Amino acid sequence: MKKRNYLSAVLHSARQTVSAPTSGFCRAIHVGLISLPLGFALTSSQALGATTDDAGRRIALVIGNQDYQFVEPLENPLNDTEEISRVLREADFEVTIGTNLSKKELEKVVRKFLRELNDGDTALFYYSGHALQVGESNFILPVDAQLSSQYDLEFESLKVSHLLDYMKAASSLQIVMLDACRDNPFEIGSLFWGEQEYALGKTRGLRRIPNKLGSFISYATRPGQVAYDGEGPMSPFTTSVVNNALDPTLEIKDLMTKVRDEVVRKTGGQQIPYEDSTLVTRFYFVPPKPEPIVMAHHRVSVPAGQEAFALNIPEPVQPEGGKLQATLTLSPEKGMLRTADGKEVAEGHVISAAELASIEFVPGEAAAGDVELIGYQVEDEWGGTASAIASITMVQADTPVADNASEADKQEKLSRLLAWLTDLSTKGAVEADIGVGPVPIYPEAPVTGLPATSDWLKVVSVDPDLQLSSEGRLLQNGDRLPVSSLASLTVRPQIGSETEARRFQLELPAQSGHTPETITQIVQPRVNQCDQLATQPFDLQAVTEGRLANELDPQTVDKACAEAMAAYPELGRFVFQRGRGAFAGGDLDSAISYFERAYQMGHVRAGQVLGRMYYLGAGVDRDRKKAVELYRKGAERGDAYALHSLGMAEIKGEGTNQDEKAGLEKLLQSVEAGHTFSYNAIGGFYLSGQHVSENVDRAVYYYNRSAAREDIYGFLNMGTLYRDGRGIPVDYDAALGWFKKAHDGGHPAAGTAIGLLYFNGQGVEKSSDEATRWFRESAERGDPWGAYNTAFMLGKQSGENAQRDRIRMLAMSVAVDPSSPAAEKGKEGLAKASSSLKAKVLQQALTDLGFEPGPVDGQPGRKTREALTRFFNSSDRAPEKGDEALIALVKFQWEQSRPRYDLF
């Protein structure tokens, strides 16, 4: 009876372990890892495929939430979003759009936006929809926000200041535009954020967001006041922004001054837009235009005696469209100039670019041997200028005339290039991997020998999800590029664009006697197979949503990611993901090597994984200060895993000063991102009253939210609640169902939980055999309580084999997690066990591993000692004696089964 009571106490401890937040990675794996340089700076190489051409991009997130499900819908956000997106694209922004977003969709679109950002970029966030002021903070609300419980805010909103912080960590200049300052539409009287409860009432508008250096924040109206939808298709604020943002003379502060003036007049002074700037540079929505392109020196030979001769000056081009005019700055000393329609032109005359290209030279008194010069300056509609000259050499009438550009040869090459391009565009889609940087479209284009300023391609259209560039210049509808740069033309498909083929159209230069033709090039964006198979959830340098550890197939991951690494050796993302595959397959040496390499290449999540290893002492000496430093780098970027790890460390004061408030805030940021590790961690705190005030109802709420996201840890915790009747009625059938869902998903401790039900006869027929079977399965998955409970059950059996198995399981309970309460019980059991039986277990393990210790007789002698020495030398482990040697052997044997360390 005493044994029964003792087991119950132990099992109660196991239940606490099951219901506590599960975290982790592998425990003390003895393999080498080079010490990491913690001062390593994560710069632009953090980006998905960052290259030197990527810096300085303009990236925007535009969200419009209109059709709210539980409060009054709004009128204009979708129109606002459409027009703002159009303006931003015209201003060379790459735009991520989200409309009528649920909370999960909001999380996804924010991750997509953050994944696009590189150091050096301008990041812009525009929001139109409902938002809520709670305490000192502003929260934007998805369309499925219900806020029917005081605890809903943490799960159904996005804190604006968090997003601004993530933008700041990943870009050089931040712009936030909030057209969301409306009355609180929810009836609830108060909401919790963490431990703090905030009374709401009828709050109005938004609060001022603390603004750090380098940001510009604009509000549709003053803090604490209400903005209006207006009577038009857009809100007054957004209407004014749309109408004025593309004025190239307006710097952003001047723009907002004009917007404020217009909105005040439209609303009769009831709405006054407000901005808060800490910018130290000037920003214009209209980026500087490139200067007009001209041929700096056009040379032509003219036979003496001609009445008139077409000079064929290449027509100047403004690469981004717009009108051009030319002013003649130098006329020929002899002879005269006239346009194709016979109009005489001279120094000081202003003509169009087309007229300049049609100019004829009438030699007059110019004779063979004379050289005449023409000078001109070209100006575009934005004030950009370029100057050039044309030189005319007079030759004898019977001298063959050929200009220096070899016009006939050039036309032949141009015709060959255009035929090649037309043929290629009809052969189907060009595939372009997402997240690897700009992808060349026509790298084999036959452009050799074509001058840079003679013939031009015009961009007719580009799908919004494709970024078209040439020689580092973003191309929009109406832009031009020289045919000679066709080989440098690239596309960069936007994240999430793989669902369908995209396209762009180019207008070809007109051939003699023909109207210009247009070609359509189809581009199929694709997610690399390594990304499909091995992306980790919430990785902000990934291109897809990812798979949980229990969903990885190690062999297919290794093959796919090896191919990706070979194709894109500069990208740390593929190295990290190959490491995930190795980790899932139990190849710990390779996994650690890949993680370290990926971190050195700037992959943020790899640093978090390595930090976790330092935190646990898994494969390296435990160093929790180093772990926390690694966590901080990822947390600054908004990495949900790093936020969770850092929050846990701060709450417990492990590796850093204890700061429960700061730690809880990090966990709430992780919850906000949808990371269920933090759901379960906070739920565990409320259930036990650790670090927060005990609140069982709130614990149930957190666990329910985790389970609703199909999380195996949430499944296990829900089962624990039903089994123990914490916050909900006892229901053993429901508990068993939840535990089996967790077990099927690979949870290491689920078998232990099921075994407890069979041991106690709770909802199932009591069965020692079934209990032992489930305990053993969890033990083999790496659960220390599963191993200890298996040992306990074996202790009730007779016979030497059962007792030797018991000793092995006691050693296993220590081996899989030396820091757990189960390990302490295991050590106590080993200390009391028969020395002879322990020696037999040790000898049998050495025999099974091929180290030949002599007979398994429980009398270890010279051969056993030599075999043990050979084991430690060959496995690169520090030599141990006594029970520690047995534990090391059992651990090594267990690791040969390649357990899923990544599920802890």
ABEGO torsion letter per residue (X at the ends): XAAAAAAAAAAAAAAAAAABBBBEBBBBBBBBBBBBBAABBBBAAABAABBAAABGBBBBBBBBBABBAABBBBAAAAAAAAAAAAAAAAAGBBBBBBBGBBAAAAAAAAAAAAAABBBGBBBBBBBBEBBBBBEABBBBBBAABAGABAAAAAAABBBAAAAAAAAAAABABBBBBBBABBBBABABABBBBEABBBBAEBBBEBBBBBBBBGBBBBBABBBGBBBBAEABABBAAAAAAAAAAABAABBAAAAAAAAAAAAAAAAGGABBBBBBBABABBBBABBBBBBBBBBABBBBBBBBGBABBBAGBBBBBBAAEEBBBBBBABBBABEBBBBAAGBBBBBGBBBBAAAAAABBBBAEABBBGBBBBBBBBBBBAAGBBBBBBBBBBBBBAABBBBBAAGAAAAAAAAAAAAAAAAAAAAAEBBBBBBGAEBBBABAABBABGBBAAABBBBBABBBAABBBBBGGBBBBBGBBBBAAAAAABBBBBBBGAAABBBBBBBBBBBBBGBBBBBBBBBBBBBBBAAAAAABBBGBAABABAEBBAAABBAAAAAAAAAAAAAABAABAAAAAAAAAAAAAAGBAAAAAAAAAAAAAAGBAAAAAAAAAAAAAGBGBBBBAAAAAAAAAAAAAAGBAAAAAAAAAAAAAGBGBBBBAAAAAAAAAAAAAAGBAAAAAAAAAAAAAGBGBBBBAAAAAAAAAAAAAAGBAAAAAAAAAAAAAGBGBBBBAAAAAAAAAAAAAAGBAAAAAAAAAAAAAGBGBBBBAAAAAAAAAAAAAAGBAAAAAAAAAAAAABBEAAAAAAAAAAAAAAAAABAABAAAAAAAAAAAABBAAAAAAAAAAAAAAAGAGAEBBAGBBBAAAAAAAAAAAAAAGBBBBBEAAAAAAAAAAAAAAAGBBAAAX
